[in-house]
Amino acid sequence: MCIRDRLRVALKADYDAGMLPRILEEFRRDPAALPVEVLLGGRGDQVASLRDGRADVALMPGPFDEHGLDSESLLTEPRLAALPANDPLAAHTELCLADFAGRTLPNGAPADLPGGGDTIPARQLDLAQIFNLIEIGSMVLFTPVSVARRHQRPTIAYRPVRDLAPSTLMVAWPQGSRSPAVAAFVRICGDVAASIGELPSGNLQHGTLSAGGQPDGVLDLVLRATRAEA
């Protein structure tokens, strides 16, 4: 149940597709709004927070174990490979997973696993630490387009990977929730996601966004927003 005087929102930092400020702005204007407490955590912390009552609603990448939870997909976007700007692979405009044979992800898994695997590290590393390790060639990262656009560095190159599974951002809440504030937050998440539209196609190279397009609009967000059940 939602604590009467606030709404507790769990999320993984930077994994909100840049939508959180607008979601909170619109939520504050809703008649059902409560003051919001944001709970930041790593991958998987959001599900645990919903189940043990620390959070009322969560924004997080899917898929995840939805037992006991309700959820809605907000948007699905391609992931890009982040690698050192001086890496030989950065000379290519598009890659495939087989090109990453022998490379590792932040969680220690091989980077050439089918679908790209789960790139969120089991140990708690923030993005700044991960990017520092990428810069020295210790790992590569598969990250959503929205994260890449917010974290451009001259020492990091982002490249599309044709057979890399996309990332889906979801909003989740406990089954059976009767909180008007939770219902309003979920509805607003869907409305904001639906209103984003497509990001311009582009080529993220060496920390800058160039005008060159990519095949099949690989850098365009493919949005799917659904409204919550009343």
PyMOL commands that place a pseudoatom at each C-alpha (Angstrom):
pseudoatom trace, name=CA, resn=MET, resi=1, chain=A, elem=C, hetatm=0, pos=[0.000, 0.000, 0.000]
pseudoatom trace, name=CA, resn=CYS, resi=2, chain=A, elem=C, hetatm=0, pos=[1.102, 3.527, -0.719]
pseudoatom trace, name=CA, resn=ILE, resi=3, chain=A, elem=C, hetatm=0, pos=[2.159, 5.455, 2.386]
pseudoatom trace, name=CA, resn=ARG, resi=4, chain=A, elem=C, hetatm=0, pos=[-0.467, 8.137, 2.784]
pseudoatom trace, name=CA, resn=ASP, resi=5, chain=A, elem=C, hetatm=0, pos=[1.841, 11.172, 2.707]
pseudoatom trace, name=CA, resn=ARG, resi=6, chain=A, elem=C, hetatm=0, pos=[4.154, 10.260, -0.201]
pseudoatom trace, name=CA, resn=LEU, resi=7, chain=A, elem=C, hetatm=0, pos=[4.664, 8.132, -3.321]
pseudoatom trace, name=CA, resn=ARG, resi=8, chain=A, elem=C, hetatm=0, pos=[7.882, 6.127, -3.341]
pseudoatom trace, name=CA, resn=VAL, resi=9, chain=A, elem=C, hetatm=0, pos=[9.287, 5.606, -6.862]
pseudoatom trace, name=CA, resn=ALA, resi=10, chain=A, elem=C, hetatm=0, pos=[12.113, 3.116, -7.380]
pseudoatom trace, name=CA, resn=LEU, resi=11, chain=A, elem=C, hetatm=0, pos=[14.362, 3.254, -10.430]
pseudoatom trace, name=CA, resn=LYS, resi=12, chain=A, elem=C, hetatm=0, pos=[17.841, 2.580, -11.719]
pseudoatom trace, name=CA, resn=ALA, resi=13, chain=A, elem=C, hetatm=0, pos=[19.688, 5.855, -12.249]
pseudoatom trace, name=CA, resn=ASP, resi=14, chain=A, elem=C, hetatm=0, pos=[19.689, 7.013, -15.893]
pseudoatom trace, name=CA, resn=TYR, resi=15, chain=A, elem=C, hetatm=0, pos=[17.351, 4.225, -16.989]
pseudoatom trace, name=CA, resn=ASP, resi=16, chain=A, elem=C, hetatm=0, pos=[14.274, 6.418, -17.382]
pseudoatom trace, name=CA, resn=ALA, resi=17, chain=A, elem=C, hetatm=0, pos=[14.846, 7.359, -21.064]
pseudoatom trace, name=CA, resn=GLY, resi=18, chain=A, elem=C, hetatm=0, pos=[15.082, 10.968, -19.891]
pseudoatom trace, name=CA, resn=MET, resi=19, chain=A, elem=C, hetatm=0, pos=[11.372, 10.987, -19.039]
pseudoatom trace, name=CA, resn=LEU, resi=20, chain=A, elem=C, hetatm=0, pos=[11.425, 11.236, -15.245]
pseudoatom trace, name=CA, resn=PRO, resi=21, chain=A, elem=C, hetatm=0, pos=[11.545, 15.060, -14.941]
pseudoatom trace, name=CA, resn=ARG, resi=22, chain=A, elem=C, hetatm=0, pos=[8.510, 15.437, -17.178]
pseudoatom trace, name=CA, resn=ILE, resi=23, chain=A, elem=C, hetatm=0, pos=[6.674, 12.562, -15.502]
pseudoatom trace, name=CA, resn=LEU, resi=24, chain=A, elem=C, hetatm=0, pos=[7.183, 14.185, -12.102]
pseudoatom trace, name=CA, resn=GLU, resi=25, chain=A, elem=C, hetatm=0, pos=[6.186, 17.611, -13.415]
pseudoatom trace, name=CA, resn=GLU, resi=26, chain=A, elem=C, hetatm=0, pos=[2.912, 16.304, -14.807]
pseudoatom trace, name=CA, resn=PHE, resi=27, chain=A, elem=C, hetatm=0, pos=[2.263, 14.100, -11.789]
pseudoatom trace, name=CA, resn=ARG, resi=28, chain=A, elem=C, hetatm=0, pos=[2.525, 17.073, -9.422]
pseudoatom trace, name=CA, resn=ARG, resi=29, chain=A, elem=C, hetatm=0, pos=[-0.377, 18.707, -11.278]
pseudoatom trace, name=CA, resn=ASP, resi=30, chain=A, elem=C, hetatm=0, pos=[-2.618, 15.655, -10.948]
pseudoatom trace, name=CA, resn=PRO, resi=31, chain=A, elem=C, hetatm=0, pos=[-5.398, 15.780, -8.305]
pseudoatom trace, name=CA, resn=ALA, resi=32, chain=A, elem=C, hetatm=0, pos=[-4.223, 12.410, -6.939]
pseudoatom trace, name=CA, resn=ALA, resi=33, chain=A, elem=C, hetatm=0, pos=[-0.591, 13.526, -6.598]
pseudoatom trace, name=CA, resn=LEU, resi=34, chain=A, elem=C, hetatm=0, pos=[1.456, 13.020, -3.456]
pseudoatom trace, name=CA, resn=PRO, resi=35, chain=A, elem=C, hetatm=0, pos=[4.994, 14.219, -2.701]
pseudoatom trace, name=CA, resn=VAL, resi=36, chain=A, elem=C, hetatm=0, pos=[7.452, 11.874, -4.437]
pseudoatom trace, name=CA, resn=GLU, resi=37, chain=A, elem=C, hetatm=0, pos=[10.392, 10.096, -2.834]
pseudoatom trace, name=CA, resn=VAL, resi=38, chain=A, elem=C, hetatm=0, pos=[12.810, 8.682, -5.453]
pseudoatom trace, name=CA, resn=LEU, resi=39, chain=A, elem=C, hetatm=0, pos=[14.639, 5.480, -4.479]
pseudoatom trace, name=CA, resn=LEU, resi=40, chain=A, elem=C, hetatm=0, pos=[17.729, 4.869, -6.629]
pseudoatom trace, name=CA, resn=GLY, resi=41, chain=A, elem=C, hetatm=0, pos=[19.207, 1.385, -6.889]
pseudoatom trace, name=CA, resn=GLY, resi=42, chain=A, elem=C, hetatm=0, pos=[20.888, -1.144, -9.129]
pseudoatom trace, name=CA, resn=ARG, resi=43, chain=A, elem=C, hetatm=0, pos=[19.331, -3.638, -11.515]
pseudoatom trace, name=CA, resn=GLY, resi=44, chain=A, elem=C, hetatm=0, pos=[16.923, -5.874, -9.615]
pseudoatom trace, name=CA, resn=ASP, resi=45, chain=A, elem=C, hetatm=0, pos=[16.582, -3.590, -6.610]
pseudoatom trace, name=CA, resn=GLN, resi=46, chain=A, elem=C, hetatm=0, pos=[13.319, -2.192, -7.975]
pseudoatom trace, name=CA, resn=VAL, resi=47, chain=A, elem=C, hetatm=0, pos=[11.532, -5.556, -7.948]
pseudoatom trace, name=CA, resn=ALA, resi=48, chain=A, elem=C, hetatm=0, pos=[12.686, -6.252, -4.397]
pseudoatom trace, name=CA, resn=SER, resi=49, chain=A, elem=C, hetatm=0, pos=[11.565, -2.786, -3.286]
pseudoatom trace, name=CA, resn=LEU, resi=50, chain=A, elem=C, hetatm=0, pos=[8.078, -3.326, -4.695]
pseudoatom trace, name=CA, resn=ARG, resi=51, chain=A, elem=C, hetatm=0, pos=[7.729, -6.724, -3.061]
pseudoatom trace, name=CA, resn=ASP, resi=52, chain=A, elem=C, hetatm=0, pos=[8.914, -5.742, 0.394]
pseudoatom trace, name=CA, resn=GLY, resi=53, chain=A, elem=C, hetatm=0, pos=[6.904, -2.497, 0.455]
pseudoatom trace, name=CA, resn=ARG, resi=54, chain=A, elem=C, hetatm=0, pos=[9.769, -0.020, 0.267]
pseudoatom trace, name=CA, resn=ALA, resi=55, chain=A, elem=C, hetatm=0, pos=[8.452, 1.294, -3.082]
pseudoatom trace, name=CA, resn=ASP, resi=56, chain=A, elem=C, hetatm=0, pos=[4.957, 1.884, -4.442]
pseudoatom trace, name=CA, resn=VAL, resi=57, chain=A, elem=C, hetatm=0, pos=[5.847, 2.005, -8.141]
pseudoatom trace, name=CA, resn=ALA, resi=58, chain=A, elem=C, hetatm=0, pos=[9.004, 1.515, -10.183]
pseudoatom trace, name=CA, resn=LEU, resi=59, chain=A, elem=C, hetatm=0, pos=[10.584, 2.418, -13.516]
pseudoatom trace, name=CA, resn=MET, resi=60, chain=A, elem=C, hetatm=0, pos=[12.998, -0.252, -14.703]
pseudoatom trace, name=CA, resn=PRO, resi=61, chain=A, elem=C, hetatm=0, pos=[14.322, -2.106, -17.712]
pseudoatom trace, name=CA, resn=GLY, resi=62, chain=A, elem=C, hetatm=0, pos=[12.631, -5.375, -18.568]
pseudoatom trace, name=CA, resn=PRO, resi=63, chain=A, elem=C, hetatm=0, pos=[12.266, -8.227, -18.600]
pseudoatom trace, name=CA, resn=PHE, resi=64, chain=A, elem=C, hetatm=0, pos=[12.069, -9.094, -14.915]
pseudoatom trace, name=CA, resn=ASP, resi=65, chain=A, elem=C, hetatm=0, pos=[10.224, -11.547, -12.672]
pseudoatom trace, name=CA, resn=GLU, resi=66, chain=A, elem=C, hetatm=0, pos=[6.686, -10.123, -12.616]
pseudoatom trace, name=CA, resn=HIS, resi=67, chain=A, elem=C, hetatm=0, pos=[5.290, -12.508, -10.007]
pseudoatom trace, name=CA, resn=GLY, resi=68, chain=A, elem=C, hetatm=0, pos=[3.015, -10.483, -7.752]
pseudoatom trace, name=CA, resn=LEU, resi=69, chain=A, elem=C, hetatm=0, pos=[3.405, -7.363, -9.868]
pseudoatom trace, name=CA, resn=ASP, resi=70, chain=A, elem=C, hetatm=0, pos=[1.482, -5.587, -12.594]
pseudoatom trace, name=CA, resn=SER, resi=71, chain=A, elem=C, hetatm=0, pos=[3.402, -3.751, -15.296]
pseudoatom trace, name=CA, resn=GLU, resi=72, chain=A, elem=C, hetatm=0, pos=[3.164, -1.835, -18.549]
pseudoatom trace, name=CA, resn=SER, resi=73, chain=A, elem=C, hetatm=0, pos=[5.789, -1.453, -21.264]
pseudoatom trace, name=CA, resn=LEU, resi=74, chain=A, elem=C, hetatm=0, pos=[6.505, 2.221, -21.901]
pseudoatom trace, name=CA, resn=LEU, resi=75, chain=A, elem=C, hetatm=0, pos=[9.010, 2.220, -24.741]
pseudoatom trace, name=CA, resn=THR, resi=76, chain=A, elem=C, hetatm=0, pos=[11.401, -0.070, -26.539]
pseudoatom trace, name=CA, resn=GLU, resi=77, chain=A, elem=C, hetatm=0, pos=[14.633, 1.320, -27.950]
pseudoatom trace, name=CA, resn=PRO, resi=78, chain=A, elem=C, hetatm=0, pos=[17.734, -0.076, -29.630]
pseudoatom trace, name=CA, resn=ARG, resi=79, chain=A, elem=C, hetatm=0, pos=[20.907, -0.593, -27.650]
pseudoatom trace, name=CA, resn=LEU, resi=80, chain=A, elem=C, hetatm=0, pos=[24.295, 0.620, -28.856]
pseudoatom trace, name=CA, resn=ALA, resi=81, chain=A, elem=C, hetatm=0, pos=[27.751, -0.756, -28.165]
pseudoatom trace, name=CA, resn=ALA, resi=82, chain=A, elem=C, hetatm=0, pos=[29.954, 1.590, -26.144]
pseudoatom trace, name=CA, resn=LEU, resi=83, chain=A, elem=C, hetatm=0, pos=[33.642, 0.995, -26.774]
pseudoatom trace, name=CA, resn=PRO, resi=84, chain=A, elem=C, hetatm=0, pos=[36.894, 2.976, -26.724]
pseudoatom trace, name=CA, resn=ALA, resi=85, chain=A, elem=C, hetatm=0, pos=[37.016, 5.622, -29.432]
pseudoatom trace, name=CA, resn=ASN, resi=86, chain=A, elem=C, hetatm=0, pos=[40.400, 4.255, -30.577]
pseudoatom trace, name=CA, resn=ASP, resi=87, chain=A, elem=C, hetatm=0, pos=[39.158, 0.648, -30.713]
pseudoatom trace, name=CA, resn=PRO, resi=88, chain=A, elem=C, hetatm=0, pos=[39.462, -0.916, -34.212]
pseudoatom trace, name=CA, resn=LEU, resi=89, chain=A, elem=C, hetatm=0, pos=[35.753, -1.786, -34.066]
pseudoatom trace, name=CA, resn=ALA, resi=90, chain=A, elem=C, hetatm=0, pos=[34.942, 1.931, -33.823]
pseudoatom trace, name=CA, resn=ALA, resi=91, chain=A, elem=C, hetatm=0, pos=[36.063, 2.322, -37.438]
pseudoatom trace, name=CA, resn=HIS, resi=92, chain=A, elem=C, hetatm=0, pos=[32.919, 0.441, -38.528]
pseudoatom trace, name=CA, resn=THR, resi=93, chain=A, elem=C, hetatm=0, pos=[29.535, 2.121, -38.895]
pseudoatom trace, name=CA, resn=GLU, resi=94, chain=A, elem=C, hetatm=0, pos=[27.657, -1.021, -37.855]
pseudoatom trace, name=CA, resn=LEU, resi=95, chain=A, elem=C, hetatm=0, pos=[28.678, -4.160, -35.988]
pseudoatom trace, name=CA, resn=CYS, resi=96, chain=A, elem=C, hetatm=0, pos=[27.324, -7.602, -35.152]
pseudoatom trace, name=CA, resn=LEU, resi=97, chain=A, elem=C, hetatm=0, pos=[27.660, -9.567, -31.928]
pseudoatom trace, name=CA, resn=ALA, resi=98, chain=A, elem=C, hetatm=0, pos=[30.243, -11.908, -33.436]
pseudoatom trace, name=CA, resn=ASP, resi=99, chain=A, elem=C, hetatm=0, pos=[32.585, -8.914, -33.714]
pseudoatom trace, name=CA, resn=PHE, resi=100, chain=A, elem=C, hetatm=0, pos=[32.771, -8.876, -29.897]
pseudoatom trace, name=CA, resn=ALA, resi=101, chain=A, elem=C, hetatm=0, pos=[34.223, -12.374, -29.521]
pseudoatom trace, name=CA, resn=GLY, resi=102, chain=A, elem=C, hetatm=0, pos=[36.726, -12.317, -26.686]
pseudoatom trace, name=CA, resn=ARG, resi=103, chain=A, elem=C, hetatm=0, pos=[35.263, -9.132, -25.169]
pseudoatom trace, name=CA, resn=THR, resi=104, chain=A, elem=C, hetatm=0, pos=[33.423, -8.993, -21.839]
pseudoatom trace, name=CA, resn=LEU, resi=105, chain=A, elem=C, hetatm=0, pos=[30.471, -7.048, -20.474]
pseudoatom trace, name=CA, resn=PRO, resi=106, chain=A, elem=C, hetatm=0, pos=[30.379, -5.231, -17.110]
pseudoatom trace, name=CA, resn=ASN, resi=107, chain=A, elem=C, hetatm=0, pos=[28.878, -8.332, -15.456]
pseudoatom trace, name=CA, resn=GLY, resi=108, chain=A, elem=C, hetatm=0, pos=[31.764, -10.471, -16.733]
pseudoatom trace, name=CA, resn=ALA, resi=109, chain=A, elem=C, hetatm=0, pos=[29.682, -12.293, -19.356]
pseudoatom trace, name=CA, resn=PRO, resi=110, chain=A, elem=C, hetatm=0, pos=[30.970, -12.742, -22.922]
pseudoatom trace, name=CA, resn=ALA, resi=111, chain=A, elem=C, hetatm=0, pos=[29.864, -9.829, -25.102]
pseudoatom trace, name=CA, resn=ASP, resi=112, chain=A, elem=C, hetatm=0, pos=[29.022, -12.055, -28.077]
pseudoatom trace, name=CA, resn=LEU, resi=113, chain=A, elem=C, hetatm=0, pos=[26.210, -13.973, -26.349]
pseudoatom trace, name=CA, resn=PRO, resi=114, chain=A, elem=C, hetatm=0, pos=[23.031, -14.252, -28.464]
pseudoatom trace, name=CA, resn=GLY, resi=115, chain=A, elem=C, hetatm=0, pos=[20.879, -11.178, -27.993]
pseudoatom trace, name=CA, resn=GLY, resi=116, chain=A, elem=C, hetatm=0, pos=[23.642, -9.322, -26.182]
pseudoatom trace, name=CA, resn=GLY, resi=117, chain=A, elem=C, hetatm=0, pos=[22.899, -10.729, -22.738]
pseudoatom trace, name=CA, resn=ASP, resi=118, chain=A, elem=C, hetatm=0, pos=[22.182, -8.681, -19.644]
pseudoatom trace, name=CA, resn=THR, resi=119, chain=A, elem=C, hetatm=0, pos=[24.803, -5.947, -19.427]
pseudoatom trace, name=CA, resn=ILE, resi=120, chain=A, elem=C, hetatm=0, pos=[23.958, -4.698, -15.945]
pseudoatom trace, name=CA, resn=PRO, resi=121, chain=A, elem=C, hetatm=0, pos=[26.821, -5.705, -13.643]
pseudoatom trace, name=CA, resn=ALA, resi=122, chain=A, elem=C, hetatm=0, pos=[26.165, -7.936, -10.652]
pseudoatom trace, name=CA, resn=ARG, resi=123, chain=A, elem=C, hetatm=0, pos=[28.590, -5.831, -8.636]
pseudoatom trace, name=CA, resn=GLN, resi=124, chain=A, elem=C, hetatm=0, pos=[27.546, -2.260, -8.013]
pseudoatom trace, name=CA, resn=LEU, resi=125, chain=A, elem=C, hetatm=0, pos=[29.278, -0.091, -10.596]
pseudoatom trace, name=CA, resn=ASP, resi=126, chain=A, elem=C, hetatm=0, pos=[27.883, 3.274, -11.612]
pseudoatom trace, name=CA, resn=LEU, resi=127, chain=A, elem=C, hetatm=0, pos=[28.037, 4.487, -15.190]
pseudoatom trace, name=CA, resn=ALA, resi=128, chain=A, elem=C, hetatm=0, pos=[31.026, 6.737, -14.530]
pseudoatom trace, name=CA, resn=GLN, resi=129, chain=A, elem=C, hetatm=0, pos=[33.025, 3.738, -13.326]
pseudoatom trace, name=CA, resn=ILE, resi=130, chain=A, elem=C, hetatm=0, pos=[31.867, 1.616, -16.253]
pseudoatom trace, name=CA, resn=PHE, resi=131, chain=A, elem=C, hetatm=0, pos=[32.831, 4.287, -18.784]
pseudoatom trace, name=CA, resn=ASN, resi=132, chain=A, elem=C, hetatm=0, pos=[36.264, 4.634, -17.211]
pseudoatom trace, name=CA, resn=LEU, resi=133, chain=A, elem=C, hetatm=0, pos=[36.792, 0.890, -17.634]
pseudoatom trace, name=CA, resn=ILE, resi=134, chain=A, elem=C, hetatm=0, pos=[35.539, 1.067, -21.229]
pseudoatom trace, name=CA, resn=GLU, resi=135, chain=A, elem=C, hetatm=0, pos=[38.003, 3.862, -22.002]
pseudoatom trace, name=CA, resn=ILE, resi=136, chain=A, elem=C, hetatm=0, pos=[40.952, 1.663, -21.041]
pseudoatom trace, name=CA, resn=GLY, resi=137, chain=A, elem=C, hetatm=0, pos=[39.608, -1.312, -22.968]
pseudoatom trace, name=CA, resn=SER, resi=138, chain=A, elem=C, hetatm=0, pos=[38.634, -3.476, -19.995]
pseudoatom trace, name=CA, resn=MET, resi=139, chain=A, elem=C, hetatm=0, pos=[35.044, -4.041, -21.162]
pseudoatom trace, name=CA, resn=VAL, resi=140, chain=A, elem=C, hetatm=0, pos=[32.328, -3.025, -23.579]
pseudoatom trace, name=CA, resn=LEU, resi=141, chain=A, elem=C, hetatm=0, pos=[28.773, -1.992, -22.740]
pseudoatom trace, name=CA, resn=PHE, resi=142, chain=A, elem=C, hetatm=0, pos=[25.487, -2.415, -24.589]
pseudoatom trace, name=CA, resn=THR, resi=143, chain=A, elem=C, hetatm=0, pos=[23.347, 0.547, -23.564]
pseudoatom trace, name=CA, resn=PRO, resi=144, chain=A, elem=C, hetatm=0, pos=[20.017, 2.047, -24.648]
pseudoatom trace, name=CA, resn=VAL, resi=145, chain=A, elem=C, hetatm=0, pos=[20.134, 4.921, -27.133]
pseudoatom trace, name=CA, resn=SER, resi=146, chain=A, elem=C, hetatm=0, pos=[18.697, 7.297, -24.533]
pseudoatom trace, name=CA, resn=VAL, resi=147, chain=A, elem=C, hetatm=0, pos=[21.558, 6.553, -22.125]
pseudoatom trace, name=CA, resn=ALA, resi=148, chain=A, elem=C, hetatm=0, pos=[24.151, 6.951, -24.882]
pseudoatom trace, name=CA, resn=ARG, resi=149, chain=A, elem=C, hetatm=0, pos=[22.777, 10.344, -25.839]
pseudoatom trace, name=CA, resn=ARG, resi=150, chain=A, elem=C, hetatm=0, pos=[23.039, 11.551, -22.243]
pseudoatom trace, name=CA, resn=HIS, resi=151, chain=A, elem=C, hetatm=0, pos=[26.576, 10.236, -21.733]
pseudoatom trace, name=CA, resn=GLN, resi=152, chain=A, elem=C, hetatm=0, pos=[28.718, 11.277, -24.665]
pseudoatom trace, name=CA, resn=ARG, resi=153, chain=A, elem=C, hetatm=0, pos=[32.483, 11.432, -24.184]
pseudoatom trace, name=CA, resn=PRO, resi=154, chain=A, elem=C, hetatm=0, pos=[35.280, 12.102, -26.678]
pseudoatom trace, name=CA, resn=THR, resi=155, chain=A, elem=C, hetatm=0, pos=[36.942, 8.855, -25.563]
pseudoatom trace, name=CA, resn=ILE, resi=156, chain=A, elem=C, hetatm=0, pos=[33.836, 6.675, -26.081]
pseudoatom trace, name=CA, resn=ALA, resi=157, chain=A, elem=C, hetatm=0, pos=[32.356, 5.593, -29.409]
pseudoatom trace, name=CA, resn=TYR, resi=158, chain=A, elem=C, hetatm=0, pos=[28.815, 4.247, -29.772]
pseudoatom trace, name=CA, resn=ARG, resi=159, chain=A, elem=C, hetatm=0, pos=[27.970, 1.886, -32.607]
pseudoatom trace, name=CA, resn=PRO, resi=160, chain=A, elem=C, hetatm=0, pos=[24.759, 0.088, -33.624]
pseudoatom trace, name=CA, resn=VAL, resi=161, chain=A, elem=C, hetatm=0, pos=[24.802, -3.721, -33.453]
pseudoatom trace, name=CA, resn=ARG, resi=162, chain=A, elem=C, hetatm=0, pos=[22.426, -5.324, -35.916]
pseudoatom trace, name=CA, resn=ASP, resi=163, chain=A, elem=C, hetatm=0, pos=[21.637, -8.481, -33.915]
pseudoatom trace, name=CA, resn=LEU, resi=164, chain=A, elem=C, hetatm=0, pos=[21.579, -6.903, -30.455]
pseudoatom trace, name=CA, resn=ALA, resi=165, chain=A, elem=C, hetatm=0, pos=[18.321, -7.264, -28.517]
pseudoatom trace, name=CA, resn=PRO, resi=166, chain=A, elem=C, hetatm=0, pos=[16.605, -3.937, -27.701]
pseudoatom trace, name=CA, resn=SER, resi=167, chain=A, elem=C, hetatm=0, pos=[15.921, -2.493, -24.267]
pseudoatom trace, name=CA, resn=THR, resi=168, chain=A, elem=C, hetatm=0, pos=[12.398, -2.087, -22.891]
pseudoatom trace, name=CA, resn=LEU, resi=169, chain=A, elem=C, hetatm=0, pos=[11.545, 0.430, -20.192]
pseudoatom trace, name=CA, resn=MET, resi=170, chain=A, elem=C, hetatm=0, pos=[8.632, -0.615, -17.989]
pseudoatom trace, name=CA, resn=VAL, resi=171, chain=A, elem=C, hetatm=0, pos=[6.595, 0.763, -15.127]
pseudoatom trace, name=CA, resn=ALA, resi=172, chain=A, elem=C, hetatm=0, pos=[5.570, -1.749, -12.450]
pseudoatom trace, name=CA, resn=TRP, resi=173, chain=A, elem=C, hetatm=0, pos=[3.534, -1.749, -9.251]
pseudoatom trace, name=CA, resn=PRO, resi=174, chain=A, elem=C, hetatm=0, pos=[2.224, -4.349, -6.776]
pseudoatom trace, name=CA, resn=GLN, resi=175, chain=A, elem=C, hetatm=0, pos=[-0.787, -6.355, -7.863]
pseudoatom trace, name=CA, resn=GLY, resi=176, chain=A, elem=C, hetatm=0, pos=[-3.915, -5.267, -6.114]
pseudoatom trace, name=CA, resn=SER, resi=177, chain=A, elem=C, hetatm=0, pos=[-2.746, -1.710, -5.509]
pseudoatom trace, name=CA, resn=ARG, resi=178, chain=A, elem=C, hetatm=0, pos=[-5.708, 0.592, -4.947]
pseudoatom trace, name=CA, resn=SER, resi=179, chain=A, elem=C, hetatm=0, pos=[-3.707, 3.787, -4.581]
pseudoatom trace, name=CA, resn=PRO, resi=180, chain=A, elem=C, hetatm=0, pos=[-5.027, 6.695, -6.689]
pseudoatom trace, name=CA, resn=ALA, resi=181, chain=A, elem=C, hetatm=0, pos=[-1.497, 8.145, -6.662]
pseudoatom trace, name=CA, resn=VAL, resi=182, chain=A, elem=C, hetatm=0, pos=[-0.024, 4.954, -8.136]
pseudoatom trace, name=CA, resn=ALA, resi=183, chain=A, elem=C, hetatm=0, pos=[-2.755, 4.824, -10.781]
pseudoatom trace, name=CA, resn=ALA, resi=184, chain=A, elem=C, hetatm=0, pos=[-2.119, 8.453, -11.712]
pseudoatom trace, name=CA, resn=PHE, resi=185, chain=A, elem=C, hetatm=0, pos=[1.652, 7.933, -11.899]
pseudoatom trace, name=CA, resn=VAL, resi=186, chain=A, elem=C, hetatm=0, pos=[1.287, 4.880, -14.158]
pseudoatom trace, name=CA, resn=ARG, resi=187, chain=A, elem=C, hetatm=0, pos=[-1.144, 6.721, -16.436]
pseudoatom trace, name=CA, resn=ILE, resi=188, chain=A, elem=C, hetatm=0, pos=[1.181, 9.727, -16.705]
pseudoatom trace, name=CA, resn=CYS, resi=189, chain=A, elem=C, hetatm=0, pos=[4.160, 7.461, -17.495]
pseudoatom trace, name=CA, resn=GLY, resi=190, chain=A, elem=C, hetatm=0, pos=[2.232, 6.062, -20.445]
pseudoatom trace, name=CA, resn=ASP, resi=191, chain=A, elem=C, hetatm=0, pos=[1.106, 9.495, -21.610]
pseudoatom trace, name=CA, resn=VAL, resi=192, chain=A, elem=C, hetatm=0, pos=[4.645, 10.911, -21.495]
pseudoatom trace, name=CA, resn=ALA, resi=193, chain=A, elem=C, hetatm=0, pos=[6.116, 7.910, -23.307]
pseudoatom trace, name=CA, resn=ALA, resi=194, chain=A, elem=C, hetatm=0, pos=[3.441, 8.176, -26.016]
pseudoatom trace, name=CA, resn=SER, resi=195, chain=A, elem=C, hetatm=0, pos=[4.180, 11.864, -26.544]
pseudoatom trace, name=CA, resn=ILE, resi=196, chain=A, elem=C, hetatm=0, pos=[7.943, 11.584, -26.959]
pseudoatom trace, name=CA, resn=GLY, resi=197, chain=A, elem=C, hetatm=0, pos=[7.934, 10.746, -30.666]
pseudoatom trace, name=CA, resn=GLU, resi=198, chain=A, elem=C, hetatm=0, pos=[11.029, 9.493, -32.455]
pseudoatom trace, name=CA, resn=LEU, resi=199, chain=A, elem=C, hetatm=0, pos=[14.541, 10.700, -31.773]
pseudoatom trace, name=CA, resn=PRO, resi=200, chain=A, elem=C, hetatm=0, pos=[16.354, 11.935, -34.897]
pseudoatom trace, name=CA, resn=SER, resi=201, chain=A, elem=C, hetatm=0, pos=[18.446, 9.301, -36.613]
pseudoatom trace, name=CA, resn=GLY, resi=202, chain=A, elem=C, hetatm=0, pos=[22.133, 9.916, -36.169]
pseudoatom trace, name=CA, resn=ASN, resi=203, chain=A, elem=C, hetatm=0, pos=[25.565, 8.441, -35.714]
pseudoatom trace, name=CA, resn=LEU, resi=204, chain=A, elem=C, hetatm=0, pos=[27.042, 8.721, -32.215]
pseudoatom trace, name=CA, resn=GLN, resi=205, chain=A, elem=C, hetatm=0, pos=[30.759, 9.000, -32.860]
pseudoatom trace, name=CA, resn=HIS, resi=206, chain=A, elem=C, hetatm=0, pos=[33.533, 9.988, -30.466]
pseudoatom trace, name=CA, resn=GLY, resi=207, chain=A, elem=C, hetatm=0, pos=[31.152, 11.772, -28.128]
pseudoatom trace, name=CA, resn=THR, resi=208, chain=A, elem=C, hetatm=0, pos=[29.376, 13.850, -30.768]
pseudoatom trace, name=CA, resn=LEU, resi=209, chain=A, elem=C, hetatm=0, pos=[26.190, 13.443, -32.760]
pseudoatom trace, name=CA, resn=SER, resi=210, chain=A, elem=C, hetatm=0, pos=[26.806, 13.692, -36.488]
pseudoatom trace, name=CA, resn=ALA, resi=211, chain=A, elem=C, hetatm=0, pos=[24.243, 14.159, -39.222]
pseudoatom trace, name=CA, resn=GLY, resi=212, chain=A, elem=C, hetatm=0, pos=[24.849, 10.816, -40.920]
pseudoatom trace, name=CA, resn=GLY, resi=213, chain=A, elem=C, hetatm=0, pos=[21.933, 8.392, -40.787]
pseudoatom trace, name=CA, resn=GLN, resi=214, chain=A, elem=C, hetatm=0, pos=[22.209, 4.691, -39.995]
pseudoatom trace, name=CA, resn=PRO, resi=215, chain=A, elem=C, hetatm=0, pos=[20.689, 1.791, -41.988]
pseudoatom trace, name=CA, resn=ASP, resi=216, chain=A, elem=C, hetatm=0, pos=[17.075, 1.035, -41.106]
pseudoatom trace, name=CA, resn=GLY, resi=217, chain=A, elem=C, hetatm=0, pos=[16.924, 3.999, -38.725]
pseudoatom trace, name=CA, resn=VAL, resi=218, chain=A, elem=C, hetatm=0, pos=[18.672, 1.943, -36.066]
pseudoatom trace, name=CA, resn=LEU, resi=219, chain=A, elem=C, hetatm=0, pos=[19.015, 4.962, -33.759]
pseudoatom trace, name=CA, resn=ASP, resi=220, chain=A, elem=C, hetatm=0, pos=[15.305, 5.816, -33.871]
pseudoatom trace, name=CA, resn=LEU, resi=221, chain=A, elem=C, hetatm=0, pos=[13.294, 5.002, -30.796]
pseudoatom trace, name=CA, resn=VAL, resi=222, chain=A, elem=C, hetatm=0, pos=[10.407, 2.625, -31.386]
pseudoatom trace, name=CA, resn=LEU, resi=223, chain=A, elem=C, hetatm=0, pos=[7.801, 3.730, -28.897]
pseudoatom trace, name=CA, resn=ARG, resi=224, chain=A, elem=C, hetatm=0, pos=[4.913, 1.744, -27.498]
pseudoatom trace, name=CA, resn=ALA, resi=225, chain=A, elem=C, hetatm=0, pos=[2.883, 3.367, -24.741]
pseudoatom trace, name=CA, resn=THR, resi=226, chain=A, elem=C, hetatm=0, pos=[-0.157, 1.912, -23.038]
pseudoatom trace, name=CA, resn=ARG, resi=227, chain=A, elem=C, hetatm=0, pos=[-2.441, 3.467, -20.487]
pseudoatom trace, name=CA, resn=ALA, resi=228, chain=A, elem=C, hetatm=0, pos=[-3.010, 1.810, -17.112]
pseudoatom trace, name=CA, resn=GLU, resi=229, chain=A, elem=C, hetatm=0, pos=[-6.235, 0.035, -16.310]
pseudoatom trace, name=CA, resn=ALA, resi=230, chain=A, elem=C, hetatm=0, pos=[-8.552, 2.151, -14.211]
for i in range(1, 230): cmd.bond("trace and resi %d" % i, "trace and resi %d" % (i + 1))
show_as sticks, trace
zoom trace
